Amino acid sequence: MWYDQEETKWNYDSNQCNGGWATCGHFSNMMSPSVTSIACGWSECANGNYVWCNYNTPTQTPKVPRISGMSKAELKTSLTAGY
């Protein structure tokens, strides 16, 4: 999904995207520890079904730490556990 595509464009040293919000925004919103809440919904439309999420974060420039101690597969499992 978006994680692999956007994570490759994230610069962990500068905490910036090598592109604009549309390039890494989903990644930085989902992975930033500064996000305090996430609300998601599902829409069924004539041209397709969509999942959308809003993120509450106190900063416009999120810091995203490098993943340590788990693989991407383990991260995915931890984020989707119970669903």
PyMOL Python script that loads the backbone (N, CA, C, O; Angstrom):
from pymol import cmd

cmd.read_pdbstr("""\
ATOM      1  N   MET A   1       0.837  -1.173   0.000  1.00  0.00           N
ATOM      2  CA  MET A   1       0.000   0.000   0.000  1.00  0.00           C
ATOM      3  C   MET A   1       0.888   1.244   0.000  1.00  0.00           C
ATOM      4  O   MET A   1       1.993   1.204  -0.540  1.00  0.00           O
ATOM      5  N   TRP A   2       0.429   2.342   0.591  1.00  0.00           N
ATOM      6  CA  TRP A   2       1.169   3.603   0.553  1.00  0.00           C
ATOM      7  C   TRP A   2       2.462   3.564   1.339  1.00  0.00           C
ATOM      8  O   TRP A   2       3.390   4.308   1.023  1.00  0.00           O
ATOM      9  N   TYR A   3       2.553   2.711   2.365  1.00  0.00           N
ATOM     10  CA  TYR A   3       3.719   2.755   3.253  1.00  0.00           C
ATOM     11  C   TYR A   3       5.026   2.586   2.489  1.00  0.00           C
ATOM     12  O   TYR A   3       5.914   3.432   2.596  1.00  0.00           O
ATOM     13  N   ASP A   4       5.160   1.514   1.722  1.00  0.00           N
ATOM     14  CA  ASP A   4       6.413   1.253   1.010  1.00  0.00           C
ATOM     15  C   ASP A   4       6.751   2.366   0.021  1.00  0.00           C
ATOM     16  O   ASP A   4       7.908   2.772  -0.085  1.00  0.00           O
ATOM     17  N   GLN A   5       5.750   2.856  -0.698  1.00  0.00           N
ATOM     18  CA  GLN A   5       5.997   3.903  -1.689  1.00  0.00           C
ATOM     19  C   GLN A   5       6.432   5.206  -1.030  1.00  0.00           C
ATOM     20  O   GLN A   5       7.373   5.847  -1.498  1.00  0.00           O
ATOM     21  N   GLU A   6       5.767   5.605   0.043  1.00  0.00           N
ATOM     22  CA  GLU A   6       6.069   6.886   0.673  1.00  0.00           C
ATOM     23  C   GLU A   6       7.276   6.805   1.605  1.00  0.00           C
ATOM     24  O   GLU A   6       8.018   7.779   1.737  1.00  0.00           O
ATOM     25  N   GLU A   7       7.477   5.679   2.241  1.00  0.00           N
ATOM     26  CA  GLU A   7       8.608   5.540   3.164  1.00  0.00           C
ATOM     27  C   GLU A   7       9.938   5.669   2.432  1.00  0.00           C
ATOM     28  O   GLU A   7      10.901   6.189   2.996  1.00  0.00           O
ATOM     29  N   THR A   8      10.006   5.210   1.194  1.00  0.00           N
ATOM     30  CA  THR A   8      11.258   5.305   0.442  1.00  0.00           C
ATOM     31  C   THR A   8      11.617   6.751   0.116  1.00  0.00           C
ATOM     32  O   THR A   8      12.778   7.047  -0.168  1.00  0.00           O
ATOM     33  N   LYS A   9      10.648   7.648   0.153  1.00  0.00           N
ATOM     34  CA  LYS A   9      10.894   9.061  -0.148  1.00  0.00           C
ATOM     35  C   LYS A   9      11.104   9.902   1.113  1.00  0.00           C
ATOM     36  O   LYS A   9      11.358  11.103   1.019  1.00  0.00           O
ATOM     37  N   TRP A  10      11.000   9.281   2.293  1.00  0.00           N
ATOM     38  CA  TRP A  10      11.168  10.008   3.552  1.00  0.00           C
ATOM     39  C   TRP A  10      12.642  10.050   3.934  1.00  0.00           C
ATOM     40  O   TRP A  10      13.316   9.019   3.938  1.00  0.00           O
ATOM     41  N   ASN A  11      13.144  11.243   4.254  1.00  0.00           N
ATOM     42  CA  ASN A  11      14.526  11.415   4.686  1.00  0.00           C
ATOM     43  C   ASN A  11      14.527  11.459   6.214  1.00  0.00           C
ATOM     44  O   ASN A  11      14.132  12.463   6.808  1.00  0.00           O
ATOM     45  N   TYR A  12      14.968  10.377   6.845  1.00  0.00           N
ATOM     46  CA  TYR A  12      14.961  10.285   8.308  1.00  0.00           C
ATOM     47  C   TYR A  12      15.941  11.263   8.954  1.00  0.00           C
ATOM     48  O   TYR A  12      15.717  11.700  10.083  1.00  0.00           O
ATOM     49  N   ASP A  13      17.013  11.609   8.261  1.00  0.00           N
ATOM     50  CA  ASP A  13      18.006  12.520   8.834  1.00  0.00           C
ATOM     51  C   ASP A  13      17.473  13.948   8.937  1.00  0.00           C
ATOM     52  O   ASP A  13      17.720  14.629   9.932  1.00  0.00           O
ATOM     53  N   SER A  14      16.747  14.404   7.919  1.00  0.00           N
ATOM     54  CA  SER A  14      16.202  15.768   7.935  1.00  0.00           C
ATOM     55  C   SER A  14      14.744  15.808   8.395  1.00  0.00           C
ATOM     56  O   SER A  14      14.193  16.891   8.590  1.00  0.00           O
ATOM     57  N   ASN A  15      14.108  14.636   8.571  1.00  0.00           N
ATOM     58  CA  ASN A  15      12.684  14.543   8.891  1.00  0.00           C
ATOM     59  C   ASN A  15      11.845  15.312   7.886  1.00  0.00           C
ATOM     60  O   ASN A  15      10.932  16.051   8.253  1.00  0.00           O
ATOM     61  N   GLN A  16      12.167  15.127   6.614  1.00  0.00           N
ATOM     62  CA  GLN A  16      11.428  15.765   5.540  1.00  0.00           C
ATOM     63  C   GLN A  16      11.212  14.777   4.406  1.00  0.00           C
ATOM     64  O   GLN A  16      11.929  13.788   4.254  1.00  0.00           O
ATOM     65  N   CYS A  17      10.205  15.086   3.626  1.00  0.00           N
ATOM     66  CA  CYS A  17       9.890  14.272   2.458  1.00  0.00           C
ATOM     67  C   CYS A  17      10.677  14.773   1.258  1.00  0.00           C
ATOM     68  O   CYS A  17      10.851  15.979   1.079  1.00  0.00           O
ATOM     69  N   ASN A  18      11.142  13.867   0.455  1.00  0.00           N
ATOM     70  CA  ASN A  18      11.756  14.232  -0.819  1.00  0.00           C
ATOM     71  C   ASN A  18      10.637  14.422  -1.834  1.00  0.00           C
ATOM     72  O   ASN A  18      10.536  13.679  -2.810  1.00  0.00           O
ATOM     73  N   GLY A  19       9.808  15.416  -1.594  1.00  0.00           N
ATOM     74  CA  GLY A  19       8.627  15.724  -2.382  1.00  0.00           C
ATOM     75  C   GLY A  19       7.650  16.484  -1.498  1.00  0.00           C
ATOM     76  O   GLY A  19       8.011  16.882  -0.390  1.00  0.00           O
ATOM     77  N   GLY A  20       6.449  16.691  -1.950  1.00  0.00           N
ATOM     78  CA  GLY A  20       5.449  17.422  -1.179  1.00  0.00           C
ATOM     79  C   GLY A  20       4.599  16.511  -0.312  1.00  0.00           C
ATOM     80  O   GLY A  20       4.872  15.317  -0.192  1.00  0.00           O
ATOM     81  N   TRP A  21       3.548  17.094   0.302  1.00  0.00           N
ATOM     82  CA  TRP A  21       2.680  16.328   1.189  1.00  0.00           C
ATOM     83  C   TRP A  21       2.082  15.130   0.456  1.00  0.00           C
ATOM     84  O   TRP A  21       1.995  14.042   1.025  1.00  0.00           O
ATOM     85  N   ALA A  22       1.680  15.311  -0.773  1.00  0.00           N
ATOM     86  CA  ALA A  22       1.057  14.212  -1.517  1.00  0.00           C
ATOM     87  C   ALA A  22       2.025  13.053  -1.725  1.00  0.00           C
ATOM     88  O   ALA A  22       1.596  11.927  -1.977  1.00  0.00           O
ATOM     89  N   THR A  23       3.323  13.317  -1.622  1.00  0.00           N
ATOM     90  CA  THR A  23       4.329  12.281  -1.801  1.00  0.00           C
ATOM     91  C   THR A  23       4.532  11.457  -0.538  1.00  0.00           C
ATOM     92  O   THR A  23       4.715  10.243  -0.626  1.00  0.00           O
ATOM     93  N   CYS A  24       4.503  12.087   0.638  1.00  0.00           N
ATOM     94  CA  CYS A  24       4.808  11.401   1.907  1.00  0.00           C
ATOM     95  C   CYS A  24       3.808  11.678   3.024  1.00  0.00           C
ATOM     96  O   CYS A  24       4.005  11.204   4.143  1.00  0.00           O
ATOM     97  N   GLY A  25       2.766  12.413   2.764  1.00  0.00           N
ATOM     98  CA  GLY A  25       1.854  12.837   3.827  1.00  0.00           C
ATOM     99  C   GLY A  25       1.202  11.714   4.596  1.00  0.00           C
ATOM    100  O   GLY A  25       1.088  11.792   5.820  1.00  0.00           O
ATOM    101  N   HIS A  26       0.768  10.666   3.906  1.00  0.00           N
ATOM    102  CA  HIS A  26       0.150   9.537   4.610  1.00  0.00           C
ATOM    103  C   HIS A  26       1.162   8.896   5.553  1.00  0.00           C
ATOM    104  O   HIS A  26       0.846   8.575   6.698  1.00  0.00           O
ATOM    105  N   PHE A  27       2.377   8.714   5.057  1.00  0.00           N
ATOM    106  CA  PHE A  27       3.435   8.094   5.849  1.00  0.00           C
ATOM    107  C   PHE A  27       3.758   8.924   7.084  1.00  0.00           C
ATOM    108  O   PHE A  27       3.779   8.395   8.195  1.00  0.00           O
ATOM    109  N   SER A  28       4.009  10.217   6.905  1.00  0.00           N
ATOM    110  CA  SER A  28       4.403  11.042   8.050  1.00  0.00           C
ATOM    111  C   SER A  28       3.270  11.181   9.056  1.00  0.00           C
ATOM    112  O   SER A  28       3.527  11.213  10.260  1.00  0.00           O
ATOM    113  N   ASN A  29       2.031  11.263   8.602  1.00  0.00           N
ATOM    114  CA  ASN A  29       0.904  11.328   9.538  1.00  0.00           C
ATOM    115  C   ASN A  29       0.765  10.038  10.335  1.00  0.00           C
ATOM    116  O   ASN A  29       0.587  10.074  11.553  1.00  0.00           O
ATOM    117  N   MET A  30       0.843   8.917   9.663  1.00  0.00           N
ATOM    118  CA  MET A  30       0.631   7.641  10.332  1.00  0.00           C
ATOM    119  C   MET A  30       1.779   7.257  11.257  1.00  0.00           C
ATOM    120  O   MET A  30       1.549   6.642  12.298  1.00  0.00           O
ATOM    121  N   MET A  31       2.999   7.607  10.898  1.00  0.00           N
ATOM    122  CA  MET A  31       4.162   7.133  11.637  1.00  0.00           C
ATOM    123  C   MET A  31       4.706   8.120  12.664  1.00  0.00           C
ATOM    124  O   MET A  31       5.599   7.764  13.433  1.00  0.00           O
ATOM    125  N   SER A  32       4.203   9.335  12.699  1.00  0.00           N
ATOM    126  CA  SER A  32       4.720  10.329  13.641  1.00  0.00           C
ATOM    127  C   SER A  32       4.189  10.089  15.051  1.00  0.00           C
ATOM    128  O   SER A  32       2.979   9.957  15.235  1.00  0.00           O
ATOM    129  N   PRO A  33       5.070  10.029  16.051  1.00  0.00           N
ATOM    130  CA  PRO A  33       4.616   9.875  17.437  1.00  0.00           C
ATOM    131  C   PRO A  33       3.838  11.088  17.941  1.00  0.00           C
ATOM    132  O   PRO A  33       3.175  10.999  18.975  1.00  0.00           O
ATOM    133  N   SER A  34       3.902  12.225  17.232  1.00  0.00           N
ATOM    134  CA  SER A  34       3.185  13.419  17.682  1.00  0.00           C
ATOM    135  C   SER A  34       1.694  13.377  17.358  1.00  0.00           C
ATOM    136  O   SER A  34       0.939  14.216  17.848  1.00  0.00           O
ATOM    137  N   VAL A  35       1.254  12.421  16.544  1.00  0.00           N
ATOM    138  CA  VAL A  35      -0.174  12.287  16.242  1.00  0.00           C
ATOM    139  C   VAL A  35      -0.889  11.805  17.498  1.00  0.00           C
ATOM    140  O   VAL A  35      -0.546  10.764  18.059  1.00  0.00           O
ATOM    141  N   THR A  36      -1.886  12.572  17.934  1.00  0.00           N
ATOM    142  CA  THR A  36      -2.586  12.248  19.179  1.00  0.00           C
ATOM    143  C   THR A  36      -3.870  11.464  18.958  1.00  0.00           C
ATOM    144  O   THR A  36      -4.350  10.795  19.873  1.00  0.00           O
ATOM    145  N   SER A  37      -4.436  11.537  17.754  1.00  0.00           N
ATOM    146  CA  SER A  37      -5.634  10.745  17.463  1.00  0.00           C
ATOM    147  C   SER A  37      -5.809  10.621  15.951  1.00  0.00           C
ATOM    148  O   SER A  37      -5.355  11.462  15.175  1.00  0.00           O
ATOM    149  N   ILE A  38      -6.482   9.546  15.569  1.00  0.00           N
ATOM    150  CA  ILE A  38      -6.782   9.280  14.166  1.00  0.00           C
ATOM    151  C   ILE A  38      -8.250   8.886  14.084  1.00  0.00           C
ATOM    152  O   ILE A  38      -8.721   8.066  14.872  1.00  0.00           O
ATOM    153  N   ALA A  39      -8.971   9.466  13.136  1.00  0.00           N
ATOM    154  CA  ALA A  39     -10.365   9.094  12.891  1.00  0.00           C
ATOM    155  C   ALA A  39     -10.489   8.714  11.422  1.00  0.00           C
ATOM    156  O   ALA A  39     -10.094   9.480  10.544  1.00  0.00           O
ATOM    157  N   CYS A  40     -11.033   7.542  11.156  1.00  0.00           N
ATOM    158  CA  CYS A  40     -11.145   7.056   9.780  1.00  0.00           C
ATOM    159  C   CYS A  40     -12.591   6.716   9.452  1.00  0.00           C
ATOM    160  O   CYS A  40     -13.388   6.419  10.341  1.00  0.00           O
ATOM    161  N   GLY A  41     -12.910   6.762   8.202  1.00  0.00           N
ATOM    162  CA  GLY A  41     -14.246   6.414   7.740  1.00  0.00           C
ATOM    163  C   GLY A  41     -14.186   5.701   6.402  1.00  0.00           C
ATOM    164  O   GLY A  41     -13.130   5.603   5.777  1.00  0.00           O
ATOM    165  N   TRP A  42     -15.325   5.212   5.978  1.00  0.00           N
ATOM    166  CA  TRP A  42     -15.467   4.449   4.738  1.00  0.00           C
ATOM    167  C   TRP A  42     -16.580   5.089   3.931  1.00  0.00           C
ATOM    168  O   TRP A  42     -17.654   5.367   4.466  1.00  0.00           O
ATOM    169  N   SER A  43     -16.341   5.325   2.659  1.00  0.00           N
ATOM    170  CA  SER A  43     -17.355   5.907   1.785  1.00  0.00           C
ATOM    171  C   SER A  43     -17.563   5.009   0.584  1.00  0.00           C
ATOM    172  O   SER A  43     -16.605   4.573  -0.054  1.00  0.00           O
ATOM    173  N   GLU A  44     -18.818   4.735   0.282  1.00  0.00           N
ATOM    174  CA  GLU A  44     -19.168   4.001  -0.931  1.00  0.00           C
ATOM    175  C   GLU A  44     -19.716   5.013  -1.922  1.00  0.00           C
ATOM    176  O   GLU A  44     -20.768   5.612  -1.698  1.00  0.00           O
ATOM    177  N   CYS A  45     -18.997   5.197  -3.016  1.00  0.00           N
ATOM    178  CA  CYS A  45     -19.372   6.186  -4.017  1.00  0.00           C
ATOM    179  C   CYS A  45     -19.617   5.490  -5.355  1.00  0.00           C
ATOM    180  O   CYS A  45     -19.257   4.326  -5.534  1.00  0.00           O
ATOM    181  N   ALA A  46     -20.217   6.198  -6.270  1.00  0.00           N
ATOM    182  CA  ALA A  46     -20.509   5.634  -7.581  1.00  0.00           C
ATOM    183  C   ALA A  46     -19.233   5.237  -8.325  1.00  0.00           C
ATOM    184  O   ALA A  46     -19.236   4.283  -9.104  1.00  0.00           O
ATOM    185  N   ASN A  47     -18.149   5.967  -8.084  1.00  0.00           N
ATOM    186  CA  ASN A  47     -16.904   5.671  -8.803  1.00  0.00           C
ATOM    187  C   ASN A  47     -15.906   4.867  -7.976  1.00  0.00           C
ATOM    188  O   ASN A  47     -14.747   4.743  -8.372  1.00  0.00           O
ATOM    189  N   GLY A  48     -16.325   4.319  -6.841  1.00  0.00           N
ATOM    190  CA  GLY A  48     -15.437   3.472  -6.047  1.00  0.00           C
ATOM    191  C   GLY A  48     -15.665   3.621  -4.557  1.00  0.00           C
ATOM    192  O   GLY A  48     -16.396   4.504  -4.109  1.00  0.00           O
ATOM    193  N   ASN A  49     -15.036   2.754  -3.805  1.00  0.00           N
ATOM    194  CA  ASN A  49     -15.108   2.792  -2.348  1.00  0.00           C
ATOM    195  C   ASN A  49     -13.808   3.376  -1.812  1.00  0.00           C
ATOM    196  O   ASN A  49     -12.726   3.102  -2.333  1.00  0.00           O
ATOM    197  N   TYR A  50     -13.931   4.185  -0.764  1.00  0.00           N
ATOM    198  CA  TYR A  50     -12.765   4.890  -0.250  1.00  0.00           C
ATOM    199  C   TYR A  50     -12.683   4.797   1.260  1.00  0.00           C
ATOM    200  O   TYR A  50     -13.699   4.814   1.955  1.00  0.00           O
ATOM    201  N   VAL A  51     -11.463   4.699   1.755  1.00  0.00           N
ATOM    202  CA  VAL A  51     -11.177   4.841   3.178  1.00  0.00           C
ATOM    203  C   VAL A  51     -10.471   6.177   3.322  1.00  0.00           C
ATOM    204  O   VAL A  51      -9.537   6.465   2.574  1.00  0.00           O
ATOM    205  N   TRP A  52     -10.901   6.997   4.271  1.00  0.00           N
ATOM    206  CA  TRP A  52     -10.257   8.284   4.503  1.00  0.00           C
ATOM    207  C   TRP A  52      -9.976   8.427   5.989  1.00  0.00           C
ATOM    208  O   TRP A  52     -10.710   7.894   6.821  1.00  0.00           O
ATOM    209  N   CYS A  53      -8.921   9.144   6.317  1.00  0.00           N
ATOM    210  CA  CYS A  53      -8.539   9.348   7.715  1.00  0.00           C
ATOM    211  C   CYS A  53      -8.151  10.799   7.954  1.00  0.00           C
ATOM    212  O   CYS A  53      -7.565  11.450   7.089  1.00  0.00           O
ATOM    213  N   ASN A  54      -8.482  11.290   9.128  1.00  0.00           N
ATOM    214  CA  ASN A  54      -8.036  12.598   9.600  1.00  0.00           C
ATOM    215  C   ASN A  54      -7.131  12.373  10.795  1.00  0.00           C
ATOM    216  O   ASN A  54      -7.420  11.542  11.656  1.00  0.00           O
ATOM    217  N   TYR A  55      -6.043  13.111  10.846  1.00  0.00           N
ATOM    218  CA  TYR A  55      -5.040  12.958  11.893  1.00  0.00           C
ATOM    219  C   TYR A  55      -4.974  14.237  12.713  1.00  0.00           C
ATOM    220  O   TYR A  55      -4.954  15.332  12.152  1.00  0.00           O
ATOM    221  N   ASN A  56      -4.940  14.109  14.036  1.00  0.00           N
ATOM    222  CA  ASN A  56      -4.769  15.256  14.916  1.00  0.00           C
ATOM    223  C   ASN A  56      -3.320  15.280  15.372  1.00  0.00           C
ATOM    224  O   ASN A  56      -2.875  14.407  16.117  1.00  0.00           O
ATOM    225  N   THR A  57      -2.599  16.280  14.921  1.00  0.00           N
ATOM    226  CA  THR A  57      -1.193  16.419  15.294  1.00  0.00           C
ATOM    227  C   THR A  57      -0.905  17.875  15.624  1.00  0.00           C
ATOM    228  O   THR A  57      -1.389  18.768  14.927  1.00  0.00           O
ATOM    229  N   PRO A  58      -0.129  18.136  16.668  1.00  0.00           N
ATOM    230  CA  PRO A  58       0.141  19.515  17.059  1.00  0.00           C
ATOM    231  C   PRO A  58       1.194  20.217  16.204  1.00  0.00           C
ATOM    232  O   PRO A  58       1.504  21.381  16.457  1.00  0.00           O
ATOM    233  N   THR A  59       1.740  19.556  15.222  1.00  0.00           N
ATOM    234  CA  THR A  59       2.816  20.157  14.429  1.00  0.00           C
ATOM    235  C   THR A  59       2.594  19.946  12.941  1.00  0.00           C
ATOM    236  O   THR A  59       2.007  18.948  12.524  1.00  0.00           O
ATOM    237  N   GLN A  60       3.060  20.879  12.160  1.00  0.00           N
ATOM    238  CA  GLN A  60       3.010  20.744  10.703  1.00  0.00           C
ATOM    239  C   GLN A  60       4.263  20.059  10.165  1.00  0.00           C
ATOM    240  O   GLN A  60       4.318  19.696   8.990  1.00  0.00           O
ATOM    241  N   THR A  61       5.257  19.883  11.014  1.00  0.00           N
ATOM    242  CA  THR A  61       6.513  19.250  10.602  1.00  0.00           C
ATOM    243  C   THR A  61       6.800  18.055  11.506  1.00  0.00           C
ATOM    244  O   THR A  61       7.624  18.148  12.416  1.00  0.00           O
ATOM    245  N   PRO A  62       6.127  16.941  11.263  1.00  0.00           N
ATOM    246  CA  PRO A  62       6.280  15.779  12.143  1.00  0.00           C
ATOM    247  C   PRO A  62       7.672  15.166  12.073  1.00  0.00           C
ATOM    248  O   PRO A  62       8.329  15.189  11.033  1.00  0.00           O
ATOM    249  N   LYS A  63       8.094  14.630  13.178  1.00  0.00           N
ATOM    250  CA  LYS A  63       9.344  13.876  13.254  1.00  0.00           C
ATOM    251  C   LYS A  63       8.973  12.395  13.195  1.00  0.00           C
ATOM    252  O   LYS A  63       8.112  11.938  13.948  1.00  0.00           O
ATOM    253  N   VAL A  64       9.606  11.664  12.321  1.00  0.00           N
ATOM    254  CA  VAL A  64       9.335  10.238  12.175  1.00  0.00           C
ATOM    255  C   VAL A  64      10.619   9.478  12.488  1.00  0.00           C
ATOM    256  O   VAL A  64      11.589   9.562  11.734  1.00  0.00           O
ATOM    257  N   PRO A  65      10.633   8.736  13.593  1.00  0.00           N
ATOM    258  CA  PRO A  65      11.846   7.986  13.926  1.00  0.00           C
ATOM    259  C   PRO A  65      12.010   6.765  13.024  1.00  0.00           C
ATOM    260  O   PRO A  65      11.035   6.227  12.498  1.00  0.00           O
ATOM    261  N   ARG A  66      13.245   6.345  12.860  1.00  0.00           N
ATOM    262  CA  ARG A  66      13.508   5.113  12.112  1.00  0.00           C
ATOM    263  C   ARG A  66      12.910   3.931  12.870  1.00  0.00           C
ATOM    264  O   ARG A  66      12.865   3.929  14.100  1.00  0.00           O
ATOM    265  N   ILE A  67      12.462   2.951  12.141  1.00  0.00           N
ATOM    266  CA  ILE A  67      11.955   1.726  12.756  1.00  0.00           C
ATOM    267  C   ILE A  67      13.148   0.940  13.276  1.00  0.00           C
ATOM    268  O   ILE A  67      14.130   0.739  12.561  1.00  0.00           O
ATOM    269  N   SER A  68      13.058   0.505  14.502  1.00  0.00           N
ATOM    270  CA  SER A  68      14.115  -0.354  15.032  1.00  0.00           C
ATOM    271  C   SER A  68      13.459  -1.471  15.825  1.00  0.00           C
ATOM    272  O   SER A  68      12.439  -1.265  16.482  1.00  0.00           O
ATOM    273  N   GLY A  69      14.044  -2.638  15.759  1.00  0.00           N
ATOM    274  CA  GLY A  69      13.545  -3.764  16.529  1.00  0.00           C
ATOM    275  C   GLY A  69      12.475  -4.590  15.852  1.00  0.00           C
ATOM    276  O   GLY A  69      12.035  -5.596  16.410  1.00  0.00           O
ATOM    277  N   MET A  70      12.032  -4.189  14.641  1.00  0.00           N
ATOM    278  CA  MET A  70      11.044  -5.003  13.924  1.00  0.00           C
ATOM    279  C   MET A  70      11.171  -4.767  12.432  1.00  0.00           C
ATOM    280  O   MET A  70      11.652  -3.727  11.983  1.00  0.00           O
ATOM    281  N   SER A  71      10.733  -5.745  11.686  1.00  0.00           N
ATOM    282  CA  SER A  71      10.735  -5.642  10.227  1.00  0.00           C
ATOM    283  C   SER A  71       9.477  -4.904   9.774  1.00  0.00           C
ATOM    284  O   SER A  71       8.574  -4.665  10.577  1.00  0.00           O
ATOM    285  N   LYS A  72       9.414  -4.543   8.493  1.00  0.00           N
ATOM    286  CA  LYS A  72       8.203  -3.916   7.962  1.00  0.00           C
ATOM    287  C   LYS A  72       7.006  -4.852   8.090  1.00  0.00           C
ATOM    288  O   LYS A  72       5.894  -4.404   8.373  1.00  0.00           O
ATOM    289  N   ALA A  73       7.225  -6.141   7.886  1.00  0.00           N
ATOM    290  CA  ALA A  73       6.128  -7.114   8.016  1.00  0.00           C
ATOM    291  C   ALA A  73       5.608  -7.139   9.449  1.00  0.00           C
ATOM    292  O   ALA A  73       4.398  -7.197   9.666  1.00  0.00           O
ATOM    293  N   GLU A  74       6.510  -7.096  10.428  1.00  0.00           N
ATOM    294  CA  GLU A  74       6.089  -7.077  11.835  1.00  0.00           C
ATOM    295  C   GLU A  74       5.373  -5.770  12.169  1.00  0.00           C
ATOM    296  O   GLU A  74       4.405  -5.771  12.930  1.00  0.00           O
ATOM    297  N   LEU A  75       5.842  -4.654  11.604  1.00  0.00           N
ATOM    298  CA  LEU A  75       5.164  -3.379  11.806  1.00  0.00           C
ATOM    299  C   LEU A  75       3.745  -3.440  11.258  1.00  0.00           C
ATOM    300  O   LEU A  75       2.801  -3.022  11.929  1.00  0.00           O
ATOM    301  N   LYS A  76       3.591  -3.956  10.047  1.00  0.00           N
ATOM    302  CA  LYS A  76       2.261  -4.073   9.437  1.00  0.00           C
ATOM    303  C   LYS A  76       1.348  -4.918  10.314  1.00  0.00           C
ATOM    304  O   LYS A  76       0.192  -4.556  10.535  1.00  0.00           O
ATOM    305  N   THR A  77       1.848  -6.025  10.808  1.00  0.00           N
ATOM    306  CA  THR A  77       1.051  -6.889  11.680  1.00  0.00           C
ATOM    307  C   THR A  77       0.638  -6.151  12.940  1.00  0.00           C
ATOM    308  O   THR A  77      -0.504  -6.277  13.383  1.00  0.00           O
ATOM    309  N   SER A  78       1.556  -5.376  13.530  1.00  0.00           N
ATOM    310  CA  SER A  78       1.229  -4.662  14.766  1.00  0.00           C
ATOM    311  C   SER A  78       0.193  -3.567  14.533  1.00  0.00           C
ATOM    312  O   SER A  78      -0.620  -3.290  15.415  1.00  0.00           O
ATOM    313  N   LEU A  79       0.212  -2.938  13.349  1.00  0.00           N
ATOM    314  CA  LEU A  79      -0.745  -1.871  13.051  1.00  0.00           C
ATOM    315  C   LEU A  79      -2.121  -2.399  12.678  1.00  0.00           C
ATOM    316  O   LEU A  79      -3.117  -1.688  12.816  1.00  0.00           O
ATOM    317  N   THR A  80      -2.186  -3.636  12.208  1.00  0.00           N
ATOM    318  CA  THR A  80      -3.466  -4.187  11.757  1.00  0.00           C
ATOM    319  C   THR A  80      -3.987  -5.286  12.675  1.00  0.00           C
ATOM    320  O   THR A  80      -4.980  -5.938  12.350  1.00  0.00           O
ATOM    321  N   ALA A  81      -3.340  -5.501  13.804  1.00  0.00           N
ATOM    322  CA  ALA A  81      -3.768  -6.550  14.744  1.00  0.00           C
ATOM    323  C   ALA A  81      -5.201  -6.293  15.197  1.00  0.00           C
ATOM    324  O   ALA A  81      -5.557  -5.178  15.576  1.00  0.00           O
ATOM    325  N   GLY A  82      -5.997  -7.321  15.150  1.00  0.00           N
ATOM    326  CA  GLY A  82      -7.379  -7.214  15.599  1.00  0.00           C
ATOM    327  C   GLY A  82      -8.358  -6.749  14.537  1.00  0.00           C
ATOM    328  O   GLY A  82      -9.543  -6.590  14.826  1.00  0.00           O
ATOM    329  N   TYR A  83      -7.888  -6.526  13.305  1.00  0.00           N
ATOM    330  CA  TYR A  83      -8.793  -6.061  12.247  1.00  0.00           C
ATOM    331  C   TYR A  83      -8.922  -7.090  11.168  1.00  0.00           C
ATOM    332  O   TYR A  83      -9.643  -6.876  10.193  1.00  0.00           O
TER     333      TYR A  83
END
""", "prot")
cmd.dss("prot")
cmd.show_as("cartoon", "prot")
cmd.util.cbc("prot")
cmd.orient("prot")
